[in-house]
Amino acid sequence: MLDTAALAGLILVVGLVVLLLAGAPISVAVGLSSALAMVSALGFENGMLTSAQQMFRGINNFSLLAIPFFVLAGVIMNNGGIALKLINAAKVLVGRMPGSLAQTNVAANALFGAVSGSAVAAVAAVGSTMSPLQAKEGYDRNFAAATNIASAPSGMLIPPSNLMIVYSLVSSTSIAAMFVAGYVPGLMWAAACMIIVYLYARKRPELKITEKIAFSVRAKIVLDAIPSLLLIVVVIGGILGGFFTPTEASCIAVVYALVLSFIYRSIKVRDLYRIFLESTRTTAIVMFLIGVSSIMGWVMSFAKIPQMVAEAMFSISENPIVLVLLILLMLLVIGCFMDPTPAVLIFVPIFLPIVAAFDMDPVHFGLMMCFALSIGTITPPVGPVLFVGAKVANLRIEDVIKQLMPFFLALLVVLLLVAFIPQLSLWLPTAIGLL
């Protein structure tokens, strides 16, 4: 006979799996299965009341205000004519390298993803411009799409990043430390993609290198892009300088992006309703996920699921290297079927106590987790970046996957480096004094 805690845990797990297999949205599956488990543990009236209290408690956090404002800033910049300026700046930076157009695609995705905070926005905005140009210059269309898709998630690691804000909330770590720690892994992601492009271009000497641009033209292009790139400097510099909190920085980002877009005359007042509506929809999804995940967190704690998972993993091995490899494998599989945000909300409470047992820094673990889950955004069957990138290029996913394989291998190597060399994530926040 199952006790109350075991029954609640069983209802949670079985309900979640059944609802996900039935095609229910992740937020609905998490919320409904968690509420049913809560009712089984506390009775209907107390269960519903406690569920509501946990939802409110989960979103009643000042730091979470940063998410809607960063989302709004990203949507404004996506609609504000920023992509082309960043593409031109990327061309100046890497345009003389072998495979110059593909290298420009990688650099532009890193810049645009960092500014907008969205890999999906980056793969759509940059890909719609770069893919036709690469096809015209003789690049294989599937390889061009694969380059665009593989490099887009680098912006999820280069701050500001909503995924890192969510992780910071769940793990009680510093948002500023997470932001600064993301620079090196994010740049390593982009560098890995550039290496694959370089190897591809070396075998195809017929691919043209971007014509040399006069210094005056290069200077003008860079100057045009500086106001857009300054958003990152203002946000991160203001946080590190103690001028404002991450939440206040998100508000400043909105004002900055809005003023810049009006200066560029790429947004009109009548566009604001559509922009606000789009950002509200995205924010509502994220906040609802956070709310229902708080119910799940209560149930998992009540049913002692994290302790059971930890005991099971330690029964396999107590070697930290083996345990980290097991967690990485699980995260990569999870990322294939689940978006990064709900995955962070669900699995951080399970995995963080395990890595804490062998003294892994939570910031280091956070970067490792975000990196692994970001790989999931470009893998089937769910990968949103993969699907959007293939659609933008007007190609079938199965044709793009073959060209993505070298990128996958390179990113897995970088993931192992991030996982087993802590200083790649920690040296910068440590040097600044955040750790």
C-alpha positions in Angstrom: 0.0 0.0 0.0 1.4 3.3 -1.1 1.7 6.1 1.5 0.4 9.6 0.8 3.8 11.0 -0.3 4.5 8.0 -2.7 1.0 8.2 -4.1 1.4 12.0 -4.8 4.7 11.4 -6.5 3.2 8.6 -8.6 0.2 10.7 -9.7 2.6 13.5 -10.6 4.9 11.4 -12.8 2.3 9.3 -14.5 0.0 12.3 -15.0 2.8 14.3 -16.6 3.9 11.5 -18.9 0.3 10.7 -20.0 -0.6 14.3 -20.7 2.6 15.0 -22.6 2.0 11.9 -24.7 -1.6 13.0 -25.3 -0.2 16.2 -26.8 -1.2 18.6 -24.0 0.9 21.8 -23.7 3.8 21.5 -21.2 2.3 24.1 -18.9 -1.1 22.4 -18.8 0.5 19.0 -18.3 2.7 20.3 -15.4 -0.1 22.3 -13.8 -2.8 19.6 -14.0 -0.7 16.7 -12.9 0.7 18.7 -10.0 -2.7 19.9 -8.9 -4.1 16.3 -8.9 -1.1 15.2 -6.9 -1.6 18.0 -4.5 -5.3 17.1 -4.1 -4.3 13.4 -3.4 -2.0 14.6 -0.7 -4.1 17.2 1.0 -7.7 16.6 0.0 -9.7 18.6 -2.6 -10.2 21.9 -0.7 -6.8 22.2 0.8 -5.1 20.9 -2.3 -6.8 23.5 -4.5 -6.0 26.3 -2.0 -2.4 25.3 -1.6 -2.0 25.0 -5.4 -3.3 28.5 -5.8 -1.0 29.8 -3.1 2.1 28.1 -4.6 1.3 29.5 -8.1 1.1 33.0 -6.6 4.2 32.4 -4.5 6.1 31.2 -7.6 5.5 34.4 -9.6 5.5 36.9 -6.7 9.1 37.7 -7.2 10.5 41.1 -8.0 13.4 39.6 -10.1 10.8 38.0 -12.4 9.7 41.5 -13.6 12.9 41.4 -15.7 11.5 38.8 -18.0 8.5 40.7 -19.5 10.7 43.8 -20.0 13.6 41.9 -21.6 11.0 40.1 -23.8 9.5 43.4 -24.8 13.0 44.9 -25.5 13.7 41.9 -27.7 10.5 42.2 -29.7 11.1 45.9 -30.2 14.6 45.3 -31.6 13.3 42.4 -33.8 10.9 44.9 -35.4 13.2 47.8 -35.3 15.5 47.2 -38.2 18.4 46.1 -36.0 19.2 42.8 -37.8 20.6 44.3 -41.0 22.9 46.6 -39.1 24.3 43.8 -37.1 24.7 41.6 -40.2 26.7 44.4 -41.8 28.8 44.7 -38.7 29.4 41.0 -38.6 30.5 41.1 -42.2 33.2 43.7 -41.3 34.4 41.5 -38.4 34.7 38.1 -40.2 34.1 38.9 -43.9 37.7 38.1 -45.0 37.7 34.6 -43.5 37.2 31.4 -45.6 33.5 30.9 -46.0 32.9 34.6 -45.3 29.2 34.7 -45.8 28.6 31.7 -43.5 31.0 33.1 -41.0 29.0 36.4 -41.1 25.9 34.3 -40.4 27.5 32.9 -37.3 28.7 36.3 -36.0 25.4 38.0 -36.8 23.5 35.3 -34.9 25.7 35.7 -31.9 25.3 39.5 -32.0 21.6 39.5 -32.7 20.8 36.7 -30.3 22.6 38.5 -27.5 20.7 41.8 -28.2 17.3 40.3 -28.7 17.7 37.4 -26.2 15.9 35.0 -28.5 17.4 32.2 -30.6 14.2 31.8 -32.6 14.1 35.5 -33.5 17.8 35.4 -34.5 17.4 32.3 -36.7 14.4 33.9 -38.5 15.8 37.5 -38.8 19.3 36.6 -39.8 18.4 33.5 -41.8 15.9 35.3 -44.0 18.7 37.7 -45.0 21.8 35.5 -45.1 20.4 32.2 -46.7 19.5 33.7 -50.1 22.9 35.5 -50.2 24.8 32.3 -49.5 22.8 30.3 -52.1 23.6 33.0 -54.7 27.4 32.7 -53.9 27.3 28.9 -54.4 26.9 27.6 -50.8 24.9 24.4 -50.4 21.5 25.5 -49.3 21.3 22.8 -46.6 24.7 23.8 -45.2 23.7 27.4 -45.2 20.5 26.6 -43.2 22.5 24.3 -40.9 25.0 27.1 -40.2 22.1 29.5 -39.4 20.3 27.0 -37.1 23.4 25.8 -35.3 24.7 29.3 -34.5 21.4 30.9 -33.4 21.3 29.5 -29.8 24.7 31.1 -28.9 22.7 34.3 -28.1 20.8 32.3 -25.4 24.1 32.1 -23.5 25.4 35.6 -24.1 23.5 38.0 -21.8 20.9 39.3 -21.3 19.2 35.8 -21.2 15.8 35.1 -19.9 16.7 31.4 -19.5 19.5 32.5 -17.0 17.0 34.6 -15.1 14.7 31.6 -14.7 17.6 29.5 -13.5 18.7 32.1 -11.1 15.2 32.2 -9.6 15.0 28.4 -9.2 18.6 28.0 -7.9 18.8 31.2 -5.8 22.0 32.3 -7.6 23.0 35.8 -8.6 21.5 36.9 -11.9 24.5 39.2 -12.5 27.0 36.3 -11.9 25.0 34.1 -14.4 25.0 36.9 -17.0 28.7 37.5 -16.8 29.5 33.7 -16.7 27.6 33.2 -19.9 30.0 35.2 -22.1 32.8 32.6 -22.5 30.6 29.6 -23.1 28.4 31.7 -25.5 31.5 32.8 -27.5 32.8 29.2 -27.5 29.5 28.1 -29.0 30.0 30.7 -31.8 33.7 29.7 -32.3 32.8 26.0 -32.6 30.4 26.9 -35.4 33.0 29.1 -37.1 35.5 26.2 -37.0 33.1 23.9 -38.8 32.4 26.6 -41.4 36.2 27.1 -41.9 36.7 23.3 -42.5 33.8 23.3 -45.0 35.1 26.3 -46.9 38.7 24.9 -47.0 37.3 22.0 -49.1 35.5 24.4 -51.5 37.9 27.0 -52.8 35.3 28.2 -55.3 33.4 30.0 -52.5 34.1 33.7 -52.7 35.5 35.7 -49.9 33.8 39.0 -49.3 35.4 41.7 -51.3 37.7 44.0 -49.3 35.7 46.9 -47.9 37.3 50.4 -47.8 38.2 51.6 -44.3 35.8 54.5 -44.5 32.9 52.2 -45.4 33.9 49.8 -42.6 34.0 52.6 -40.1 30.5 53.8 -41.2 29.1 50.3 -40.9 30.6 49.8 -37.4 29.4 53.2 -36.3 25.8 52.4 -37.5 25.9 49.2 -35.5 27.4 50.6 -32.3 24.1 52.1 -30.9 22.4 48.6 -31.2 25.4 46.9 -29.5 25.5 49.5 -26.8 22.3 48.0 -25.4 24.4 45.1 -24.1 27.0 47.5 -22.6 24.3 49.6 -21.0 22.5 46.6 -19.5 25.5 44.6 -18.3 27.6 47.6 -17.4 24.9 49.2 -15.4 24.3 46.0 -13.4 28.0 45.4 -12.7 28.5 49.0 -11.9 25.8 48.9 -9.3 23.7 51.6 -11.1 20.6 49.5 -11.3 19.3 45.9 -10.6 18.7 43.4 -13.4 15.0 44.2 -13.2 15.7 48.0 -13.6 18.1 47.2 -16.4 15.3 45.4 -18.3 13.2 48.6 -18.1 16.1 50.7 -19.4 16.6 48.2 -22.2 12.9 48.7 -23.3 13.3 52.5 -23.3 16.7 52.3 -25.1 15.3 49.9 -27.8 12.2 52.0 -28.3 14.1 55.3 -28.6 16.6 53.7 -31.0 13.9 52.2 -33.2 12.1 55.6 -33.4 15.4 57.2 -34.4 15.9 54.6 -37.1 12.2 55.3 -38.1 11.7 51.5 -38.3 8.8 51.5 -35.8 5.8 53.7 -35.9 3.4 54.5 -33.1 0.7 52.3 -34.7 3.1 49.3 -34.5 3.3 49.4 -30.7 -0.1 47.7 -30.1 1.1 44.6 -32.1 4.5 44.7 -30.4 3.0 44.9 -26.9 0.5 42.1 -27.8 3.3 39.8 -29.0 5.5 40.4 -25.9 2.5 39.9 -23.6 1.7 36.5 -25.2 5.3 35.3 -24.8 5.4 36.7 -21.2 2.1 35.0 -20.2 3.4 31.6 -21.4 6.6 31.9 -19.4 5.0 33.3 -16.2 2.3 30.6 -16.3 5.0 27.9 -16.6 6.8 29.4 -13.6 3.6 29.4 -11.6 2.6 25.8 -12.3 6.2 24.7 -11.8 6.0 26.0 -8.2 3.2 23.6 -7.6 5.3 20.8 -9.0 8.2 21.8 -6.8 6.0 21.5 -3.7 4.8 18.1 -4.8 8.3 16.9 -5.6 9.6 18.0 -2.3 6.6 16.4 -0.5 7.2 13.1 -2.4 10.9 13.3 -1.9 11.5 12.8 -5.6 14.9 14.8 -5.7 16.2 12.6 -2.8 15.1 9.4 -4.6 16.7 10.5 -7.9 19.9 11.4 -6.0 20.0 8.0 -4.2 19.5 6.2 -7.5 22.3 8.1 -9.3 24.7 7.7 -6.4 23.9 3.9 -6.3 25.2 3.8 -9.9 28.4 5.6 -9.1 29.8 8.2 -6.6 32.4 9.4 -9.0 31.6 13.0 -9.9 32.8 12.6 -13.5 30.4 9.7 -14.0 27.5 11.6 -12.4 28.1 14.7 -14.5 28.2 12.6 -17.6 24.9 11.0 -16.6 23.3 14.4 -16.0 24.6 15.7 -19.3 23.1 12.7 -21.1 19.8 13.2 -19.4 19.7 16.9 -20.2 20.5 16.3 -23.8 17.6 13.8 -24.1 15.3 16.1 -22.1 16.2 19.0 -24.5 15.1 16.9 -27.5 11.5 16.8 -26.1 11.1 19.9 -23.9 11.8 23.6 -24.3 14.7 25.0 -22.1 12.5 27.1 -19.7 10.2 24.3 -18.4 13.2 22.0 -18.4 15.0 24.3 -16.1 12.0 24.8 -13.8 11.4 21.1 -13.5 14.9 19.6 -13.3 17.0 22.1 -11.4 15.4 21.1 -8.1 16.3 17.5 -8.9 19.8 17.8 -10.3 21.2 20.8 -8.2 21.3 18.9 -4.9 23.2 16.1 -6.6 26.0 18.3 -8.0 26.0 20.3 -4.7 27.0 17.0 -3.0 30.4 17.1 -4.7 30.7 20.9 -4.5 30.0 22.0 -8.0 29.4 25.7 -8.1 25.7 26.5 -8.9 26.7 29.1 -11.5 28.9 26.5 -13.2 26.1 24.0 -13.2 23.7 26.6 -14.5 25.9 27.3 -17.5 26.4 23.6 -18.1 22.6 23.1 -18.0 21.7 26.1 -20.2 24.3 25.0 -22.7 23.0 21.4 -22.9 19.4 22.5 -23.1 20.2 25.0 -25.8 21.5 22.2 -27.9 18.0 20.7 -27.6 16.6 23.7 -29.4 18.3 22.6 -32.6 17.5 18.8 -32.3 14.4 17.0 -33.4 11.6 16.2 -32.6 10.7 19.4 -30.8 13.7 21.8 -31.6 12.0 25.2 -32.3 15.1 26.8 -33.7 15.5 23.8 -36.1 11.9 24.0 -37.4 12.0 27.8 -37.8 15.4 27.8 -39.5 14.3 25.1 -41.9 11.1 26.9 -42.7 12.9 30.2 -43.3 15.2 28.4 -45.7 12.2 26.6 -47.3 13.9 23.2 -46.8 12.9 19.9 -45.3 14.2 19.1 -41.8 15.5 15.7 -42.9 17.7 17.4 -45.5 19.2 19.9 -43.0 19.9 17.3 -40.3 22.7 15.7 -42.3 24.6 19.0 -42.6 23.9 19.7 -38.9 25.8 16.6 -37.7 29.3 18.2 -37.7 27.9 21.2 -35.7 26.4 18.8 -33.2 29.7 17.0 -32.7 31.6 20.4 -32.2 29.0 21.6 -29.8 29.1 18.4 -27.8 32.9 18.8 -27.4 32.4 22.4 -26.2 29.7 21.2 -23.8 32.2 18.7 -22.3 34.8 21.5 -21.9 32.3 23.7 -20.2 31.2 20.9 -17.9 34.7 19.7 -16.8 36.6 23.0 -16.9 34.8 25.2 -14.3 37.0 28.2 -14.9 35.6 28.6 -18.4 32.4 29.7 -16.7 33.7 31.0 -13.3 36.9 33.0 -14.0 35.1 36.1 -15.4 32.5 36.6 -12.6 35.3 35.7 -10.1 37.6 38.3 -11.5 34.9 40.9 -11.3 34.1 40.0 -7.8 30.6 38.5 -8.3 31.7 35.1 -6.8 
